[in-house]
Amino acid sequence: MTLDSYDLIFARGISATGPWEQILPHDFLQPHLLRTPESEGSDRFWMMEAWTESLKHHGLTQPNPAVGCVLVDAFGKEISRGLTQLFPGAHAEKTAFDRVTNSNSLVGGTAYVTLEPCAHTGRNASCADLLATSPIRRIVIARADPNPLVQGKGIQKLRAAGKDVTIGILSRELTAWNLNFLTQQILKRPLVALKWAQTLDGQLADDSMSSQWISGRTSRSYSHWLRQHYDLVLVGAQTLVSDFPQLDIRDCFRPHQGQPLPVFFDPKGILFQQPKEIQTQIKSRTLKPGRKCILIAPLSVLDKNPRSWLHGLSDLVILAQPGHSLAPELIDIISGPEVEKALGRPVQSVMIEGGSKTLTQFISAGYGDIFHCFAAPILTGGEKNRISIKKTLNQATRLHTIASNQLESDILIEMISEEVKNRIFLPS
């Protein structure tokens, strides 16, 4: 089956990671960022309600996907709703059923679920069994679950029990919402997201590095939401000493329920030799006491700097990159036990925030599953701070746009790779 690039583009009011009214502070919202309401009582209406429910636990359910479920009676009236609880808590379907006060209301009703119900018993009982043995008549599912323990078995159980099963409502949007989980299941590695802001002529900073921000406040608010969406946020050492980024979540609508684990890559060892005033800035803004951070540097750099101010930071975990194959080795390291221990759970995703050289190295190595690019209507000229992969048009990396939105004067373009399109977005 083929899928045209145009068919991937989401409806108005929806970004790659959620509806805008659930992401931005309400005073940031502009009319063109609001969704056209779904027809009340339609499958799309109720699936959107299930998605909205799942958003309440954004950043809290990993490694489980954030799933929502809404139960509706035979007359189209909502009975209850539920969402995936903090790991390893109850799944969305169980939460919704636990909130039912009158079991007779389920007779002939419909369940709307944002991901295929699980078909196995582990820390939680099978949600497919729960639905199959209930008086619910119909189950509407956004998309199938590629987890080998599920992988269509939940749908098979429901149909074998005589349930009417519909699949594919808001499938593209909820595939994007669960892309971290789906990438881990299908590609067997963490998702790599690439995010940057640039001038219209492609500069990620001017040549003198004189300004911290290219994009506006609404773009920065969405960047904070994205940090909550991914497990790790990775920047190069030059970005750290130039911008002193906080790499935390401050300005998005939903409660800031989880902070990403910051990761710094220092291929040349520039962090180890910084003067006192730069050390102080970094410690006060980024490497704050009580917040775990990861520093990755080549083994040769660590051997040359056995006693550095960085070794005295108790919350900084320093890890060695053994060779010179940048992106594959970094993916192996962030998937490893030291980072998992610091994060407190297995790593499903990492967002590369910069700078230009780090982004270039990942793109050149073919690592980039989803791209968040903010383009500001300014021109600076310059040559130093650009993504520069030096390919001809015939060799170009081809991406597929899933969302394009105007955030004040900035244009946000969100894209997925060819591999993600073909292996994750395409219906199985």
Secondary structure, DSSP 8 states (H G I E B T S, - for coil): ----GGGG---TTEETTEEGGGTS-GGG--GGGS-----TTSHHHHHHHHHHHHGGGTTTSTTS---EEEEE-TTS-EEEEEE--STTS--HHHHHHHT-S-GGGGTT-EEEESS----S-SSS--HHHHHHTSS--EEEESS----TTTTTHHHHHHHHTT-EEEE-TTHHHHHHHTHHHHHHHHHSS-EEEEEEEEETTS-SS-TT---S-SS-HHHHHHHHHHHHHSSEEEEEHHHHHHH----S--S-SS------EEEEE-TT-GGGG--HHHHHHHHHHTS-TT--EEEEEEHHHHHH-SS-GGGG-TTEEEEEE-SS-HHHHHHHHHTSHHHHHHHTS---EEEEEE-HHHHHHHHHTT--SEEEEEEES-----SSSS------GGG---EEEEEEEEETTEEEEEEEEHHHIIIIIS--
